[in-house]
């Protein structure tokens, strides 16, 4: 694009599409190179992550992204993270208290501000108190976004089976965690599980081999949006083909061994304008030029 003087304009074009990516890598440190490649190849501009198993914050780096982390400090494992392109103007707005693994940011688009949360739900065997605190956090995030006129986006490994009444063709019946999730959805009728819609391609989000030799196929990773965001959603893809899978490559007896996450990456595509980055004027002093340094 050129201006009238023939020079290339410095203003960036508006982007009309937005791709969100989400995954549980079951430990990201050794799989970080593959995740950076996935983000680049898919064109994702916001990503959410659960079970990072990071022991220290600020270990994850990605060009042109602002990354926020919630580290589990009281025991190994767990941890959540969320990364957003700098031009989305991300702002950290909340993170879970002790035993609540969730983190939330706002991103600023041309038409809407969206509150985005990455959450890792309690296990089935976890205490009732921890489960209650987790869903209270999500209640607060959903309510505060709605009352402020913002959009709401949630992606996470919620460790819940919702069952076929909510997710068509769900291979598992609703469990206790699924009931808590279902009750959360009932409390917020502005929310929709995108996994349940025709725009979702793919079904199973986790596949793992059990000790008894059986293979467990389940839907425990979800994307939830409010009615302000839903009109912009054009597609959700669950990567059952493992085209975009986080992998740890290790040396084993002279050979390279690949260890993949047992969770499938999820992508959400939106058709929505983002605000172009504006170049800010900077005052630069030429200290070498003695004439210019004179007052």
N, C-alpha and C positions, 0 to 999 in steps of 0.2 A: 504494500500500500504506500503510495507516494503523495506528498502534499503538493501545493501549487508551485513551489520552488523546485520541485524535482527531487527533493530529499525524502528518504524513507522516514515515515512517521514513527515515533517512538511509542505511541499508544498501542497497547496490546488489544487484540480482538476479544470480544466477549465469547465465552465458552458456553454452549447450550446443552451440554451433556455432562453428567456427573456419575462417576462409578465409585461405589463403596465396596470394599472387600472385607471379609471377616473370616477368622480361623481360630481354632485351638491347635497349636503346633505341638503340644505336650513337651514344652521346653524349646525356647527359641534361640538360645545362644549358638548352638551348633548348626541351627537351621536358618540363621539369619541371612546368609548369602542367597539361599534359594528364595526366601521371602522377598528380598529386595528385587530379585529378578521377576518374581510374580507380579509385584506392584508395577514395575516398569512395563512388562509385557501387556498387562491387562489395562493399563492406563488409569488405575485406581487413584483417586485423589483424596480419599479418606479410607483408613483401614482401622479395624478393631481386632483385638487379640485377647484370648484368655489362656490361662495356665502357661504363662511365660516362664515360670520357674526361675525368674531372675532374682539373684541375691542382692544386687545393688542397682540403684537407679542410674539413669544417664549412661547406660551401656549400649543402648540402641541408637544408631546414627543412620540417617538417610537424607541425602541431598534434597533441599527444597521442602522438607517436611518438618513440622513441629511435632514432637513426640512427648506424650504424657504417660507416666507409668504409676501404677499402684502396686507396690511391692508387698508381698506377704512376709511380715517380719517375725512372726511368732513360730513359724515352722517351715519346713521345706515344701517346695511345690507352690502351686497357685500363682497368683499374680495376674494383673490385667494391664493392657496398654491400649492407647489410641493415638493414631498419627493422622495429621491433616496437612495438606499443602498450605504453604504460607499465604498464598493468595486467597484462601478461604477465611483468613483472619481469625484463626481459632483462639478461643479463650477458655481456660480451665474454669469450670463453675462449681464442681463438687467432686468429692471422692468418698468412698465408703469408710465408715469408722472401722474399728477393730472387728475382724471376722466378716466384714461385708466387702466382698471383692467386686468393686464397681468403680468406674471413673467416668465423668461426664464433661463434655465441652460444648460450647456454642460455636457454630460456624455461621458466617454472614454471607448470604447470597443476595442477588439483586432484588428478589421479591420477598424473601423470607429468611428469618433466622431459625436455624434448626438446632435443637438441643440433642446431642448425640451421646449415647451411653454404651460402653462396653462392660459386660457383666458376666461373672462366673458364678453360677448358682450353687448353693450348698448341695452336698451329696445326700442321698436318701437316708443314710445313717446319721446325718448331722443332727444337732440338737434343735428342738422346737424354737428355742430363743434365737439361735443364729438364722434359722429360716425366716422367722418373723421379722428380724431386723433387715434381712436382705430385701424382702418384698416391701417393707416400709420405705426403704430407700427408693425403690422403683416407683412406688406410689407418689412419693414426694417429687421425683423428677418429672413424672407424667403430669401431675397437677400443676407444678410451677410453670412448666412449659405452656400448658394449655391456658392458664390464667394470665400469662404474660403475652399471649398472642403469638407464641412461637410454635414451630413444628417440633415433633418428637420422633426420634429414631433410636431404636434399641436393637443391638445385635449381641448375642451371647450364647455361650454354652450354659444353658439353664438347668442341665441335669434333670430334665423333666420329660415324661412321656405324656403328651396331650391326648393321644388316642384318635381313632378314626372319626369320631364325632366332630373333631375340630380340624384335623389334618386328614383329608381323604387318602385312603390306602395306607395309613399309619400301621405298621406291622405289630405294634404293641398296644395293649390296653392302657388306659390312663392310670398312672400310679399316684402315690400320695403327693409327690412333688408336682406332678401334672395338675392335681386338683388345686394346689396353691396358685399355680400359674393361671389356671382357668378362672379362678376367683378374682385374680388380678385383672384379667381381661373383662370380667363382668363389672368390676368396679369402675372401669374406664371404657365406656361404650364408644369413645372416639378412637379406640385403638383397634388395629387389624393385624393379624399374623400373616405376613406376606407368603410364608410357606404354604398357606392354605388356598392361595388364589390361583386362577388359571395362568397368570403371568409367570408363575414359578415353574422352571424346567429343572427336573431332578427331584429326588425325594429323600434318600438316605443321607444323613449328615455324618454318621459314624458307623464304621464297620470294623469289628475286632474279633480275633480268635480267642475263645475261652479255653480254660484249662481242660474242660471235658471234651475238647475237640470240636465243639460246635462254633458256629460263626454268629455273632450277635449283630444284627442290623437294626439301627435305631435312628430316630429323629430327636436329637436333643439340642441342636443348635438352631436358633430362630432369629428371624428379623421381624420386628414389630414397628409399625409406623402409625402416626395419628392421621386423622382425616384431612389435615392441612397438607400433609406430605404425600399421601396416597395418590392424588391426581397426577403427580409428577412421575410416579413409578411406572416404568414401561416394561421391566423384565427383572426377574430374579433367577439366577443360575446356581444350582448346587452341583459342584464339580465331581460328579460320580465317576467320570472317566479318568480322574486323577491327572488331568492335563496341567493343573496348577496345584501341586502338592508340596508341602514343606518337607524337606528331606535332609537328613544328617548323613554325610558321606564320611566314613571312617576307614582307616587302614586295618585290615585283619589278615595276618599271616601273608603279607605281601599283596593282598588283593583289596580292592575298594568295596566296602560293604555299604549299601544304601538302606537307611532306616527311615521309613516314612511315618508321618503322623497318621493316626487312625481316624482323624476328622477330615471331612471334605471341606474345601474352601467354598465360601458363599460369596456371590457377587450380586449387587443390586444396581441397576441402571436407572438413572433419572434423566428426564428431559427438562432442564431448568437452567436459567441463566445465572451465571456467577458474575460478580463485580470485577471488571478489569482492574489490574493493579495500576495505580497512578505513580508515576515517577516523581519523587520529591526533589525539589531544588536544594542543592547543597552549596554552601559558600566555601570555596577553597582558596587558601592563601598560598601564593608562590613566594616562599621565603628566600629563594635564590635570587629573585629579582629585587635588587636594592631600592630601585625607584618606587616599586609598588609597595614596599614595606614602610615608606616614609608617610607620616601622618600629616 
